[in-house]
Amino acid sequence: LFRLAIIAARGPGILGQFLPGPFGAMMRLSFRPVHAPSWVDRAQTIPAQGASRRKRVAMLNGCVQKALAPEINEATARLLTRHGCEVVVLKGAGCCGAVSLHQGERAAAEGWARANIEAFSAEHGRSPLDAVVSNASGCGTMVKDYGVLLRDNPAIAESAGQVAAMTRDISEVMAELGPLKAIGVAKLRVAYHGACSMQHGQKLHDGPKALLAEAGFEVCEAAEGHLCCGSAGTYNILQPELAGRMLARKAEMLEQTKPDIIATGNIGCMTQIASGTHIPIVHTAELLDWATGGPMPPALVGRSLAK
C-alpha cells in the first residue's frame, strides 16, 4: 500500500516538489526511487544455515522500508540465517501502525496492530517463535508497546502483551546469538546515529555500536547524539522547516567525525539524513551482513571506500 501511495503522490508532477510546507515535503519524498517487491516480501520460511537451528524468528518487514529500501530486509534475512536462525515471513503481518498512531488515528493503528498480533500469535501457536524481529526502530518501538496500546481490549490484550514481549530489534537478536561470523572488510570509519526510537524508545544505545566494532569497523559517535535528525516519524513532512533545521545540525555533527559511512537502524532517519549529506548512509544490518559474507550495501557500490 505504501508503494502505491508514493507513486500516486507523484500526480502533481515535478513542480510539486518546490511547493512550501507539508505538501512540498510530501512531493519531494514521493520522487524517491520506489522498488519492486523483493524476494523477501513473499510469505515463506527461510531455513537456517549450518548444521543446527539456533532460533526460529518471524520478521516484521513493515511497509515504508520494503518500498524505499528492500535491501535492508534482504540483508537482515541473510544475516539471521547465516547465524543459525530460521526466518519466517508471514502473509498477514505488515504495517506496524505507528504512522496512524502519530496522526491521532488510534482506531486505524489498533487495526494494524491486531492484524500483526493475530499473524504472529497464530504462527507461534503452530510452531513456537523465539522472537519477532524488527529492523526499523520506529516499528520496533511501536510493536513493543502493543501490550499497552491494546490493554483495554480483553479479546486481544493477552496476545498483544505476548507479541510485545517477544519483539526484538535485530541488534538485540544478533547480540544474543553470540560472536559474529565476520570475514573482514575494509577498515572503514562509521559514524553511528542512534535513532530516537532506538536510544530513547527502546533504550538501545551501545549494542549496535558494539556489533559494528566486532564486525571490524572503526565506530565513532557524533556530538549531540541524543538529538533528533528531524524525521520523527512524519515530522519531516508535517513540520518541514523545523525538521530541516534539525537535519542541518545533525548532518554537521556527523560530518565533523569525518566518517566513510553513516550507520543507523531506522529507515526514517536514513531517508532524512541522506537528504542532508554527501556521506553514504546505510542500515546497521547491511554493514553486519556485508562483514559476515553478504554483498556490499547498494549505497556503497561504486564509491571509493577501501583503506
N, C-alpha and C positions, 0 to 999 in steps of 0.2 A: 504493500500500500504506500509506503513512504517513497519507493522508487517511482511509482506512478504520480504521486503528488508533486515531486520535484519536477518531473517532465512537464506536467500540466501547468506548473507555475511559470514556465517559460513563455506562456502565451503572449504577454505584452511585448515580448521581443527584447533585443539587447539594450534599447534605450531605457527600459525599466530599471536597469542596474544603476542609473545615475540619479534616480529619484531620491529625495531625502527621507529620513525616518525609517520606520519598520518596513514599509513596503519596498523601499530600495534595498534594504538589508536582505529581505527575503528573496528579491530578484537576483542579487549577487550570489546568494547561496545556490539558487536554482541552476546557475550556469556552471557549477562544478560538475566534473565528469560523473555520470551515473553508470554503474557497471551492471552487466547482465548477471543473472543468478549464477552463483558459484556451485561447484560440486558439493560443497559442504552445507549448502542450504537444504539439500534433499533429506527427507526423513530416512534415517539409516542407523546402523550400528557399525562403527569403525573399530576393528579389532586392535587390541594392544599388540605392540611389537615385543618380541622376546619370548622366552620360554614360559613365563607365567604372568598372569594378570595381577597387577598390584591394586588397582582401584577400578571401579565402574562408575563413570560420571556422566551426567547429562549436561550438554552445552546449551547456554542461552544465547542464541545467535542475534537476537534483537531485531531492530528494523532499520534505524539510521545507518548503523555500521555496515550491514551487509549490502547496502546500496552504494555507500560512498567509499568504503574500504574493505571489500570482501577478503582481501589478503590477510587481514587481521584474524578472522575466523579460521582461515585456512592454516595460518601459522600456528594458531592455538591448537587445532586438531592434531597437526603433525607433532607439536611439542609434547602434548599429552600422551599420544600413542607411543611415541619414541621412548617415553619414560614409564611405560607399563600400564597405561590407562586404556580401558575400553571406553570409547566415547559414543554416547547415544545422542542423536539429533532427533527431536520429536516433532511430529507434524503439528500438534496443537499448541506448541509454545511459540511465542512471538514477542511483540512489543511488551515491555515491562509495565507501561502505563505512566511512567514518570512525567512525560511531556503533558499529558492530560491533567495530571495532578498539579503540575506547576501552573497551569492555566485556570485552576479552580474547578475543573470538570471532574469532580470526585466520582460521580457515577460511572463515567467512562473509564477512569483509572481502575475502579474496582472491577469493571468488566474485563479489562485486560488481565488484571491480577488473577481473577477467578479462572480464566482460560489457562494461564500458566500453571496455577496450583493444581487444577484438575489433570493437566497433562503430566506434570512431574509426579503427582501422587499416584496416578494410575500406573505409571512406569515403575515407580518404587514398589508398588504392591505386586507387580508382576515379577520383578527381579530387583532386589534391593540396590539402591544407589548409595554410593559413598559421599557424593556431593553433587550440587548443581553449580556449574562453573560459569562465572560471568567474566568477561574480558573488557567490559566497559564499566568504569567505576560508577558512573551515574546510574546505570541499570542495576549494578550490584547493590548500591545503597538502597535503591527502591525495593528490590526483592527481599533484602534482609529486613525490611520494615513491613513486609506483608502481614506479619502477625499482629502488628499494631494497627495497620490500616483496616483489617477485617476482624478485629477482636470482638466487635459488637454484632457480628453475623454468625449466629450459632450453627448455621448449616455448614460453614466452611472454616470457622475460626481455628479449630484444632489443626486441620490440614495446612492452613496458612502459616501457623506457627512452626510446623514441621518443615515446610519448604524453606521458610526464612532461616531456620537453624541449620539446614543443610547447605545453604548457599555460601560459596567461597569465591573470592577473587582468584584469578589464575595465578597470581603471585603467591597466595596462601597455599594453593594446591602444590605448586612446584616446590615450595619450601618443605612441605610435608613429605614429598617424595624423596627428599634427600639429595645427594650430590648430583649436579648436572653432568650429563654426558658430553662435556664440552670438547670440541675438536680443535679449538683455537682459530681465531680470525685476527685480522689486523688490530693492533692495539690502538683503538680509537677512543678519543675523548668524548664522553657522553655527558651532556648536561641533563640531569633528571628534573622534570617538572612534576611535582606532586599535585594532582588534581584535587580540588576542594572536596569532591565527593569521595576521594580516596583517603586523603590525610585527615580530613575533619569528619566526613560522614562515616567512614569505615574504620578510622583510627589506624590506617596502614601507612606507615611512613618509611621505615628503614628496610622493610622486607624487599621491595622491588629493587632498591639500590644494592642491597647485598647480593641479590641474584645476578644483577648486571656485572658486579665486580667479580663474582665467582666465575662468570662466563668469560672473563678476560678483558673487560672494558675498563677504561680509566673513568671512574664516575665522579662527577662534580655536581654540586648543587648551587644554584644561583642565590644571590642575596634576595631577601624578601620572598623566600619560597613559600611562605604561608599565604601570600596574597593570590587572589583570583586572576585568571588571564582575561576575564571578561566574557567568557562563553556562558557559564552559569545556566546550563540547560537551554533556555530560549532567550536569555538576557541580551545576547548579541543581536537578536532580531528585534526585540521589543524596545530596547534602550541602546541603539547602535552608537550614539555619540559617546556616552559614558563608557560603554564596552570598548570602544575604540581607544579611549584614553588609557583604560586599564591594559589593553593589549600592548600599546606602545611602551608602557612602563615594564610590562613583563618581558617583552622582546628585548628591551635594552638590558635588563638584568641578565637574561640568558646569554645574550651575545657577549657580555663582559667576561664570561668564563672562557671564551674562545674555544667552543666545542666544535667537534667534527659533526656531531649529531645531537639532536634533542630527542629525548625519550619521555613518554608518558603513558598512562594506562587508561585514557579516556578519549573516545572519538570526538567529543565536543571540543575538548582542549586542543586536540590535534588540528581540527579544522580551523579553529580560531587562531592559534599561534602560527600556523602555516601561512596565513594571510598577512602576517606582520614581520616576517623574517625570511632571509635567503637561506638560512641553515635548514637542512632537511630534518623533518620531524617524523619519527616512527613510533610504533607501539612497542612497549617493553617486550611483549610476547614475540614480536617479529625478530627482535635482536636475539632473544634467547633461542628461538628456532634456528636462526642463522648460525649462531655459535655452537649449536649441537648437531649440525649436519644438514639443516634446511637451506633453501635458496636465499640469496641476498634479498633484503626487502626491496620491493619495486622502487620506493622513493630514493634508494641509494644507487640504483643501477645507472651506470654511465658517469658517475661522479668520481673524481679523483680523491680517494679516501685513504688508500693504503699508506702505512707508516712503517 
